[in-house]
Amino acid sequence: MADVQILTEADLRTLVPLDLEALDCVESAFVALAGGDVVMPPILRLDIAEANGEVDVKTAYVPGLDSFAIKMSPGFFDNPRLGLASTNGLMVVLSAKTGLLEALLLDNGYLTDVRTAAAGAVAAKHLSRVDSESVAIIGAGMQAKLQLEALALVRPIKKAVIWARDRNKAEDLARHASQTLKIAALVASSPEAAVRGADVIVTTTPATAPLVMADWIEPGQHLTAMGSDAEHKNEIDPALVKKADVYIADRLSQTRLLGELHHAIATGHVDDDAVFSELGEVIAGTGAGRTDPNQITFVDLTGTGVQDTAIATLARTRAQTSGAGTLIQT
């Protein structure tokens, strides 16, 4: 018999807030990935077109960690019409020594939200100009909110400009930025109006056609694209991969298949065997990042299993220390 720890979303929200330690956890995961010893299989993906739904399964084993996580992440994008969240999910934590089940993290997608936001902040920390004060947020869902909060932990953000298809949601996010984060915020009339003049641009949508065009991007700007985590998704004009002075992937083999890079290859802007640095390499100093304040930098984040194992390990370690959750015997 073995004890299995059950942690609910409420437990996990208390244990793992979006803070600097969460960012450090994800940053370390990218460095481990760049080291070459992490075992991370391709994403398992299931599409349920009739319900505008998808399910991704991600995992990774990090040598040196006693456990690893397998994350199941559904996204059903018509759910808001039913009064339901569009994303949910859970993580299963297993022993890296015996394979035995150690914990169930019933987070409803919360840990994915945190590790995704942390990745965006890590990208901006290492690729945007250190004096970046303004941000354009394309999208106004939960991830847009968290991206803004995370970015404010690593850059002195004073102004946010938000655009979303649903103007009411954009206005809600602008109010949150103003009232909670004390950031001057306004809603833009178009994506172009939002990105013009911004130091940092973050896209957080499930778009299937570009929302941000290469011609709009100016010297010195940094862009992080979060939404292209499937072959059919595309937020950024493929020409930007070629125009950018520095393009960085979270995992190059993955962005070639389903990231913004995938679309740049498909449209002939980039050769299919072109080599680019990964975020972990930039963090570790083995890959080239921004070297000049006038460079355009572009980070393509598709989400990696190593982030899930890292954030799940952090959650479980804190739960064991605090005695949170419920233990059951199997």
N, C-alpha and C positions, 0 to 999 in steps of 0.2 A: 504493500500500500504506500501511496505517496500523497503528500499535501499539495494541493493546487490553490494558488492564490487567485481570487476573483476580485477584480477592480472595476468599478463602475465609472461612467463618465464623470459623475460628481467627485468621486475619489481622485480621478486623474486630473481634473481641472484644479484641484487643490495642490496636488503633488507636482504638477508640471506646468507652471505658468509660462507665458512667453516672456522670458527674461534672458539676461546675458549668459546664464549658465546653459540654458537651452541652446542658444546660439553657439556657445563653445562646444557643446556636445555634437552638434551637426557639423561644425567646422572640423572637428577632429575626425569625424566619420569620412569626410571628403579626403582628408590627408591619408587616412588608412586606405581608402580606395585607390589613391594615386600610388601607394606603395607597392601595389601589384599582388598582394597576398590574400586580399579579400575574395571570397567565392560568392559571386553574384550572378545567378542565372538570368536569362531574358525574362521580361515581364510576361506572365500568363494573362491573356486578355479574353474576355467574353463579351460580345456585343448582343444586346437584346433590342433590336431596332424598333420593334412594334411599340415598345414602351419608352423609346428614346433613352435607353439605359445601357450601361456598361459596367463591367466588374473587372478590376485589375487585382492581380495577386503578385505581391513583391516580397522578396526575402534576400537575405545576405548573411553569410557567416564571416565574422571578423576574428581572425586568430588573436588569441589573448583574452577574448571575452568568454565567460563560462556559458552564456546562453545566446540564442539567436531567435529572431522573430519572423513569423510569417504573417503578412498583413493582407487582409481581404477588404477591398475598398470599392463598394458600389457607388455609382453616380447615375441617378435617374432624374433627368433634367426637366421632366414635366411635373415632378412632384409638387413644386410650389402651387400649382393649380389645384392640388388636392389638399393644400394646407400642410404639406410635409416638407421636410428638408430634402434638398436634392442629393446630398451625400450622407453616407453613414459608414459603418464598418466596424471591424474589430481586429485585434492582433492576438496571435497565439505565441506564447513564449515557451521554447523547448530547451532542454539541456543540450549543450554542445558536446557533452561527454557521454551521455546515455540516450539522448533522444526523447527522454521522458517529458511529459507535459509539466510545466512549472507554473504557468500563469495564464489567465485569460483576461485580456484588457478590453473591456466592453466600452470602448471610447466613443462609439458612434461617429468616428472620423475625427475626433478632437485632436488626437496625437498627430494625425496626418496634417491637419491644419497648422499645428504648431511647428512641425519639422519643415513644412513647405515654406511657411513665413520665415523661419530661421534661415533657410537656404537662400531666400531672396536677400535677406540682410547681410549674410556672409558674402554673397556675390557683390553687393554694393560696397561693402567694407573693403574689398580687395580690388575692385575695378573702377568704382566711381571716383571722381575727384574728392579729395579730403575736405574741400571747402563747399561741397554740395549743400545747398540750402533749400532748393525747391524741387518738388516731385510732381510728376503727372501720373495719375492712377487711371488706367483704363479698365473699367469694371467697377462694380459697387457691391459685390457680394461679401460673404464672410472672409474670403481670402484677401480681397482688396483691403478690408479693414485691418486684418492682421499684418499684411505687408506694410501698410503705413505705420502701424505701431512698431513693428520690428525695425524698419528703416530708421525710425526716430531714435533707436538705441545705439546706432552706429554713425549717424550723420546729424549735423546740426540743422535739422529741417525746420524751416520757418514758414514755408508756404506749400500748400497742396492744391492742385487743380485736378478735378475729377470729371471724367466723362463716363456715362453708361447709357445703354439703350433705354433703360428705365430712369427717367430723370428724377422721379421721387426717391429712388434708392440712392442716386448720386447725391441728392440734397441731404438725405439722412446721414450719409457718410461724411459729408462736409460739416454737418452739425457736430458729429462725433469728433472729428479732427479739431474743430474749433473749441468745443466745450471740454473735452476730455484730454486731448493732447496739447491744447493751447497753441495750435497751428492755424495760421490764417488760411482759410479754405474757401474755394469757390467752385461752382459747377460750370464746365465749359459747354459750349453749344455744339462742338464737334471734336473728334479725336485730334484733328490737326490743331485746333485752337488749344487743346490741352497740352500737347507735347511741345509746341513752339516755345522755346526759351527755357524749358525745364532742365535742371541739372541731371535729374534721374527720371527715367520713365519705367513704369512697371505695368505690364499687361497681365490681367488675371481673368480671362474669359474663356468660354468654350467655343469661340468663334471658329468657323470653317472657311472663312475668307479674310484676307488681311484687313486689319483695322488701322495699322500704322504703316505709312508708306516711307520708303527709303529717302525720297526727296525732301521729306520734312526734317530729317535728322541732321543736326548741326554739329560742327566740331566741338569737342569737349563733353558732349552728352554721353550718358551711360543708359543702356536699356537692358532690363531683365524681362524675359518673356517666360511666363509661368504656365500658359494654357495649352501648349501643343504637346499633350501627353498621349496622343493617338494619331494614327496616320492621317485621318481626315481633318484633324484640327489644324488651324493656321491663323495666327494673329498678326504676323509680321510679313511685310512685303519681302519675298525671297531675295530681292536685289540687295537688301541690307546686309546679308551675310558677306557679300562681296564688297560692298561699300565700307563696312566697318573696318577700322584699323586693327581691331582685336576682336575676334570671335572666340568664345569660350563655351565648351559643352560641360554639362554635369557628368555625362558619360558619352564619349564620342561614338561608340558603337551603337548606342541607343538613340542619340539625336540623328544619326544617319538614317534610322529606320522610322522614327516617329516625331522628331522634333522639328523646329523651324529649319534646321539644316536639311532635313529630308526634302522639304519643298524647294530649297535652293538647288539641291542636286537634281530634282525632278524637272526643274525649269531650265537647267543648263547654266545657272549662274556659278556653280561650283562643281568641280570634278568629284565623282563619287569616291575617289580614293584620296581626296585632299586631307591633309593632316592638320589638326588644330589641337591646342592645349585643352586640358580639362581643368575644372575649377580646383580640384585637389592639388594639381600640379602647381597652379598659380600660388595657392596658399603655402605650399611646401617650398616654393622658390625654385622648382625645377621646370616650370613653364612660364613663358613670357606673359605678363599682364600689361596694365597701363604703364607706359614709360614717359608719357608727355601729357600735360593737361589739355591739349587740344585734340587728342585722339578720341575717336568714337569707339566705345566699347559695347559689346553685345554679349550677354550671357543667356544661354539657351538651357532652361531647366525643365526636364521631363519627369523628375522624381525618381529616386533610386532606392533600392531595397536596403542599402547600407544606412540610409537615413532612418528607416523604420526600425532596424535592429538597434541603432544608437539611441533613439528616443525611447524605445520600449525598455531598453536596459536601464536608462536613467530613471524611468518611472518605477520599475520594479525595485531598483536599489533604494529609492526613496521610500517606497512602500514597506520594504523589509525593515528599514531603519525606524519608521514611524509606527509600524504595526497597522497600517491602513488596510482596508479591504476585508475580505472574508476568506477563511481557509476551509476547503472541503477535502475529504479524503476520497481517493479513487482506487 
